[in-house]
Each structure stands twice: as C-alpha cells, then as structure tokens.
Amino acid sequence: MPGNIKSVFVVWLLLVYLLFCSRLPSVKAASICTSTNAGCHVLSLANLFDRVIQHSTRMHSITNDLHSEF
C-alpha cells in the first residue's frame, strides 16, 4: 500500500508541475532595438563597461552611507 500512495503522489506532483509550466509565458530575450524605434542606437562595449563602473560607484557610495548611518 505505501508504494501505491507514493506513485499516486508522484503522478499528482507531475500533473501539478505540468499545469504550472503550461501557464508560464514563454521566456525570450528582450531586444534593445527594434526596426520600429527611430531614435534607437546600439551601445558599444566600452559604453556598457562605463555604465557598469558608474553603477558600481553609486552602489559603493550608497552602501558606505548606510554603513556610516548604522
């Protein structure tokens, strides 16, 4: 009997998993530029690194401020 309960539980779990997976939207990469965007430009690798460095500097500043407050 315990093997029967285990197999029913596994089948039930599989059905629940399939139900939730079928309701999830397809995950796709978002395009930065499309042909309909007139003012769209592609960022260079150097520009992306500059943005990452600026963001890192801001996060460092914020964490330092939080650390000094507490």
C-alpha positions in Angstrom: 0.0 0.0 0.0 2.7 2.6 0.7 4.2 2.1 -2.8 0.7 2.8 -4.2 0.4 6.1 -2.3 3.9 7.1 -3.3 3.2 6.5 -7.0 -0.1 8.4 -6.8 1.8 11.3 -5.1 4.4 11.3 -7.8 1.8 11.4 -10.6 -0.1 14.2 -8.8 3.1 16.2 -8.4 3.9 15.7 -12.1 0.5 16.9 -13.1 0.7 20.0 -10.9 4.1 20.7 -12.3 2.9 20.4 -15.9 -0.1 22.6 -15.1 2.0 25.4 -13.8 4.6 25.1 -16.6 2.0 25.3 -19.2 0.6 28.6 -17.8 4.0 30.3 -17.7 4.6 32.7 -20.6 7.5 31.9 -22.9 10.7 33.5 -21.8 12.5 35.3 -24.5 15.3 37.8 -24.6 14.1 41.4 -24.9 15.5 43.2 -27.9 17.2 46.5 -27.2 16.3 48.0 -30.6 13.7 47.1 -33.0 13.2 48.3 -36.5 10.3 50.5 -35.4 12.4 52.5 -33.0 13.5 55.6 -34.9 15.9 57.0 -32.3 17.4 53.7 -31.2 21.1 53.2 -31.1 23.3 50.2 -30.2 25.6 50.7 -27.2 29.2 49.9 -27.6 31.0 47.5 -25.3 33.1 50.4 -23.9 29.9 52.4 -23.2 28.4 49.4 -21.4 31.5 49.0 -19.2 31.4 52.7 -18.4 27.8 52.3 -17.3 28.7 49.3 -15.1 31.5 51.3 -13.5 29.2 54.2 -12.8 26.6 52.0 -11.3 29.2 50.2 -9.2 30.4 53.6 -7.9 26.9 54.6 -7.0 26.2 51.3 -5.1 29.5 51.7 -3.3 28.6 55.2 -2.2 25.1 54.1 -1.1 26.5 51.2 1.0 29.1 53.4 2.6 26.4 55.9 3.5 24.3 53.1 5.0 27.2 51.7 6.9 28.1 55.1 8.4 24.5 55.7 9.5 24.3 52.4 11.4 
